[in-house]
Amino acid sequence: MKKLRANMDRYFDKLDDRWRALPLRKQHQYTLYFLVGYLLLTVAVIGKVMYDTSPVTVWS
């Protein structure tokens, strides 16, 4: 278990170093893309839940 944790720590440290090596503008761009994707996914899930729980059937 300790070996797994050490490997994960090394992996995340490498990812963090790669992230910090990116120019600030690129970091902002990736963060914005992630946020937009997250918001689209959230809207889709909320819409699906509202559609599935709506008492009115449109296609009958």
C-alpha positions as CSV (number, residue, x, y, z in Angstrom):
1,M,0.0,0.0,0.0
2,K,2.9,2.4,0.8
3,K,4.3,1.7,-2.7
4,L,1.0,2.6,-4.3
5,R,0.8,5.8,-2.3
6,A,4.4,6.7,-3.2
7,N,3.7,6.1,-6.9
8,M,0.6,8.2,-6.8
9,D,2.4,11.0,-5.0
10,R,5.1,11.0,-7.7
11,Y,2.6,10.9,-10.5
12,F,0.6,13.9,-9.0
13,D,3.8,15.8,-8.4
14,K,4.8,15.3,-12.1
15,L,1.3,16.5,-13.2
16,D,1.6,19.5,-10.9
17,D,5.0,20.4,-12.3
18,R,3.7,20.1,-15.9
19,W,0.7,22.3,-15.0
20,R,3.0,24.9,-13.4
21,A,5.3,24.8,-16.5
22,L,2.4,25.9,-18.7
23,P,2.1,29.6,-19.5
24,L,-0.5,31.4,-17.4
25,R,-2.7,32.1,-20.4
26,K,-2.8,28.4,-21.3
27,Q,-3.8,27.5,-17.7
28,H,-6.6,30.0,-17.8
29,Q,-7.8,28.6,-21.2
30,Y,-7.8,25.0,-19.9
31,T,-9.6,26.1,-16.7
32,L,-12.2,27.9,-18.8
33,Y,-12.7,24.8,-21.0
34,F,-13.1,22.6,-18.0
35,L,-15.7,25.0,-16.4
36,V,-17.7,25.3,-19.7
37,G,-17.7,21.5,-20.0
38,Y,-18.8,21.1,-16.4
39,L,-21.6,23.6,-16.8
40,L,-22.9,21.9,-20.0
41,L,-22.8,18.5,-18.3
42,T,-24.7,19.9,-15.3
43,V,-27.4,21.5,-17.5
44,A,-27.8,18.3,-19.4
45,V,-28.2,16.2,-16.2
46,I,-30.7,18.7,-14.7
47,G,-32.6,18.7,-18.0
48,K,-32.7,14.9,-18.1
49,V,-33.9,14.7,-14.5
50,M,-36.6,17.3,-15.1
51,Y,-37.7,15.5,-18.3
52,D,-37.8,12.1,-16.5
53,T,-39.8,13.4,-13.6
54,S,-42.2,15.6,-15.4
55,P,-45.8,14.4,-14.9
56,V,-47.0,15.5,-18.4
57,T,-46.4,13.2,-21.3
58,V,-45.8,15.0,-24.5
59,W,-45.9,12.0,-26.9
60,S,-49.2,10.3,-26.0
